[in-house]
């Protein structure tokens, strides 16, 4: 399947699980740091942070590596912005 010129692949179950575990671990670290440095951070901000971390990590497994080209990077920025916008609408 192709989207925006990228040939997508279906990641294996183990890749998806490992990515989810890595994303949650990284999110816990960053959320703890953010809570210590900014006491006004909201749950919506933390949910958006988790969504962006997971989308960037998962993008590598589906075949869109943000370090490969400017198109891949712009694709990641656009999808992350859309996810953050959707989460802000749903959780606000």
N, C-alpha and C positions, 0 to 999 in steps of 0.2 A: 504494500500500500504506500502511496506517496501523498505527502501533504506539503505544500509550499516548496516543492523541489527536493524534499528529504525522503529517502526511502526508509520507512519505518519497519521495525522488526518487533515481534512479540517477545517480551522478556520471559525468562523462565520463572517458575514459582520461587525458586531459591533466590534468584536475583531480586525479585520484588520484595521478598521477606527481608533479605539482608539490607536492602535500601531503606525499608521502613524502620528497621532497628537502628541503622546508622543515622537516619534523619531524626528520630526521637532522641537518641543520645546527644547528637549535636544540638538539637533544640533545647534539651534540658540544660545543657551547659550555657548556651547563649541566653536562655530565659532567666536562669539564675543570676547571671552577670547583669542582665538588663534590669532585673528586679532590685538588685543591690545598688545600681548606679542611678536608676530612674524610678522613684517610688510611685510615679503617676502612670506607669504603663498599665494598659487595660488588657482584659482577656481577648478582646478583638485583635489587638496588636500582636499578642502572643500566638493566636490562631493564624494570623496572616504570616507571621514569621515561620511557623511550621509548614504552611502550605508552600511558601517560596522555597524553603530548604528541600522539601520532598520533591517538588517539581524539577528543580535543577538536578538533583541526584538521579531522579528517575529518567530524566531526559537523556542522560548518557546511555542508559540501558535500552531505550527505544530507538536509538540511532541518531539523536540530535545532540552532538557534543558542542557545548558553547565555546570551547577553546579552538574549534576547528576553523570557523570563518565568522565574518561579521554577520552573515545571514542567520547563522545558528544562534549567535548571541542576541540578535534583534528578535528572533523567534522566542527565545527564552524570556527576554524582557517583556514582550507583548503578552505571552501566556501568563507570566507571573503577575503582570498588572491587571489582567482580566480576572485572575483568581482572587487577588486582593480586593478588587472592586466588588466581585460577587460576594466574598465573605463579609465585607463591610456592609453591604446591603442586607444580607441574611441575618447577621448577628447584631446589627445596630438597632 
